[in-house]
């Protein structure tokens, strides 16, 4: 959960790199590419469901916009 909060803070409070480079936000870009989104989604779901049981649950409707959180974390 702390990794999710850290990434959120990096995005919200963008600070450019002071050295000469082709992009001033290289660190943030790399963090976004390396971030484990599937694991983070499961962690946040479990955290919220701890306080409000079954508030967030998997959808088994089978529509094309359905993505299993378990499948995302395997990638």
C-alpha positions in Angstrom: 0.0 0.0 0.0 2.9 2.4 0.7 4.2 1.9 -2.9 0.8 3.0 -4.2 0.8 6.1 -2.0 4.4 6.9 -3.0 3.5 6.7 -6.7 0.5 8.8 -6.2 2.6 11.5 -4.4 5.2 11.5 -7.2 2.5 12.1 -9.8 0.6 14.8 -7.8 3.7 16.6 -6.6 5.9 16.5 -9.8 9.4 17.8 -9.3 11.6 18.2 -12.3 15.1 16.8 -12.3 17.6 19.6 -12.1 20.3 18.0 -14.3 20.4 18.3 -18.1 18.3 15.6 -19.6 15.8 15.1 -22.4 13.0 14.8 -19.9 12.6 16.4 -16.5 10.4 13.7 -15.1 12.3 10.5 -16.0 12.1 9.1 -12.5 8.3 9.3 -12.5 8.0 7.8 -16.0 10.1 4.9 -15.0 8.2 4.4 -11.8 4.9 4.3 -13.7 6.3 1.7 -16.1 7.7 -0.6 -13.3 4.7 -0.3 -11.0 2.9 -3.5 -10.2 -0.7 -2.4 -10.8 -2.3 -5.8 -10.4 -0.8 -6.3 -6.9 -1.7 -2.7 -6.0 -5.4 -3.2 -7.0 -5.7 -6.4 -5.0 -4.1 -4.7 -1.9 -6.4 -1.7 -2.1 -9.4 -4.0 -2.6 -8.5 -6.1 0.4 -7.8 -2.9 2.5 -11.2 -1.4 1.7 -13.0 -4.8 2.1 -11.4 -5.1 5.6 -13.4 -2.1 6.8 -16.5 -2.7 4.6 -16.8 -6.4 3.8 -17.6 -7.2 0.2 -17.8 -3.6 -0.8 -15.5 -4.4 -3.8 -16.1 -7.7 -5.3 -15.3 -9.5 -8.6 -17.8 -9.1 -11.4 -18.7 -12.4 -13.0 -21.0 -10.9 -15.7 -18.6 -12.0 -18.5 -18.8 -8.7 -20.4 -15.8 -7.7 -22.4 -14.9 -4.9 -20.0 -14.5 -7.4 -17.2 -10.9 -8.1 -16.0 -10.1 -10.4 -13.1 -7.8 -8.7 -10.6 -6.1 -12.1 -10.1 -5.2 -12.2 -13.8 -3.8 -8.7 -13.7 -1.4 -9.4 -10.9 0.2 -12.4 -12.8 1.6 -10.1 -15.5 
